[in-house]
Amino acid sequence: PGKAHMRICLDLDGVIADGSTYFPEEQRGALDLYLATAPYDSDTARILEGLCLHHEVFILTARHYRSGLGDIILWLQRLGIPYQFFAGILTYVEPSAKVDIATALGASVFVEDHPLTFKQAATSFPGLALLMNNPGWLANLAVATPNRVSSWLELQERINQFERKHFS
């Protein structure tokens, strides 16, 4: 891997994984359901692997059930992305704490689909905060922002633009 230029913090569900699937509380932690979850789009795995090879990438997720981390690792392996590529996978992260954690990690880029967490990042995160479009979530769609991205190709381009402007 090349020299890491930036630290990037990504939410899991709705950013890396398809966010249109909602699991009722009694079904959360059901491994077969989770492993069947698709990536956000067809470019997710390829672009995510590239980001991990050139940057320090952290996953910040609110997943809080007992098998959450193990399920994430299995899901990433299913995508063909070894979990060792990530600088860290943080689970049990309250949505209201994500921005503070990303800032404490020294992240340059923060990507989230939760509207309230994104709004917090848009006002207090010192780097680039992006909102991943989640068409199945009306509150997400109601956020008006020029920092909305709707695909991993678009996400990659926004990160590349930010890197060229601030790290070249």
C-alpha positions in Angstrom: 0.0 0.0 0.0 1.1 3.6 -0.7 1.5 6.3 1.8 -1.8 7.2 3.5 -2.7 10.7 2.6 -5.9 11.1 4.6 -8.0 9.5 7.3 -11.6 8.7 6.1 -14.5 7.8 8.4 -17.4 5.9 6.8 -20.7 4.9 8.2 -21.6 1.3 7.3 -25.4 0.9 6.7 -26.5 3.3 4.0 -23.0 4.1 3.0 -21.0 0.9 2.4 -23.9 -1.4 2.7 -27.3 -0.8 1.0 -29.4 1.2 3.4 -32.8 0.4 2.0 -33.1 -2.8 4.0 -34.5 -2.3 7.5 -34.3 -5.1 10.0 -36.8 -5.1 12.8 -35.2 -5.2 16.3 -36.1 -8.9 16.8 -34.3 -9.8 13.5 -31.1 -7.7 14.1 -28.2 -9.9 14.5 -29.6 -12.6 12.2 -26.4 -13.4 10.2 -28.1 -14.8 7.2 -30.2 -11.6 6.7 -27.1 -9.4 7.2 -24.9 -11.4 4.8 -27.5 -11.1 2.1 -27.3 -7.3 2.3 -26.0 -5.8 -0.9 -23.2 -3.2 -1.1 -24.4 0.3 -1.7 -23.8 -0.1 -5.4 -21.8 -2.1 -7.9 -18.7 0.1 -7.5 -18.6 0.0 -3.7 -16.1 -2.9 -3.2 -13.6 -1.8 -5.9 -13.6 1.9 -4.8 -13.5 1.0 -1.1 -10.6 -1.3 -1.5 -8.7 1.5 -3.4 -9.4 4.0 -0.6 -8.1 1.5 2.0 -4.9 1.0 0.0 -4.1 4.7 -0.2 -5.7 6.1 3.0 -6.5 5.2 6.6 -10.2 4.2 6.5 -12.3 3.7 9.6 -15.8 2.3 9.7 -18.0 4.0 12.4 -21.3 2.2 12.9 -24.0 2.2 15.5 -24.4 -1.6 15.2 -24.8 -2.6 18.8 -25.7 -6.2 19.0 -23.3 -8.8 20.3 -22.3 -10.3 17.0 -22.1 -7.0 15.1 -18.3 -6.9 14.6 -18.1 -10.5 13.5 -21.0 -10.0 11.1 -19.3 -7.0 9.6 -16.0 -8.9 9.1 -17.9 -11.8 7.4 -19.8 -9.3 5.2 -16.6 -7.5 4.1 -15.0 -10.9 3.3 -18.0 -11.7 1.2 -17.3 -8.5 -0.7 -13.7 -9.6 -1.1 -12.3 -6.9 1.2 -10.2 -8.2 4.1 -11.1 -6.4 7.3 -7.4 -5.9 7.9 -7.5 -3.3 5.1 -9.3 -0.9 7.5 -7.5 1.2 10.1 -10.3 0.4 12.4 -13.9 -0.8 12.7 -15.7 0.9 15.6 -19.1 -0.5 16.6 -21.5 0.7 19.3 -21.0 4.3 18.2 -23.9 6.5 19.0 -24.9 8.6 16.0 -24.5 11.7 18.1 -20.8 10.8 18.9 -19.7 9.9 15.3 -18.6 13.5 14.4 -16.6 13.9 17.6 -14.9 10.5 17.1 -14.1 11.3 13.5 -12.6 14.6 14.6 -10.6 13.0 17.4 -9.2 10.4 14.9 -8.0 13.3 12.8 -10.2 12.4 9.8 -10.2 14.6 6.7 -13.4 13.0 5.2 -16.6 11.9 7.0 -19.4 10.1 5.1 -22.8 9.4 6.6 -26.4 8.8 5.6 -28.1 9.7 8.9 -29.5 13.2 8.4 -29.0 14.5 11.9 -25.4 13.2 12.1 -24.7 14.7 8.7 -26.2 18.1 9.8 -23.9 17.9 12.9 -20.9 17.2 10.7 -21.8 20.0 8.3 -21.6 22.5 11.1 -18.7 21.2 13.2 -16.5 18.7 11.3 -13.3 20.4 10.2 -12.9 18.4 6.9 -15.2 17.3 4.1 -18.5 16.0 5.3 -20.6 14.1 2.7 -24.2 12.9 2.9 -24.7 9.5 1.1 -28.1 9.5 -0.6 -30.5 7.0 0.9 -33.6 7.0 -1.3 -35.5 4.8 1.1 -35.2 7.3 4.0 -37.5 10.4 3.7 -35.5 12.3 6.3 -32.3 11.8 4.3 -34.0 13.0 1.1 -35.3 16.1 2.9 -31.7 17.4 3.6 -30.8 20.1 1.1 -27.0 20.1 0.7 -24.4 20.4 -2.1 -22.5 17.7 -0.3 -24.9 14.9 -1.2 -23.4 12.0 -3.2 -25.5 9.3 -4.9 -23.0 6.7 -5.9 -19.5 5.4 -5.0 -18.1 6.8 -8.2 -19.4 10.3 -7.2 -18.0 9.7 -3.7 -14.6 8.8 -5.1 -14.5 11.9 -7.2 -15.4 14.2 -4.3 -12.7 12.6 -2.1 -10.2 12.9 -5.0 -11.1 16.6 -5.5 -10.7 17.3 -1.8 -7.4 15.4 -1.7 -6.0 17.4 -4.7 -7.0 20.7 -3.1 -5.8 20.0 0.4 -3.0 17.4 0.2 -1.2 18.0 -3.1 
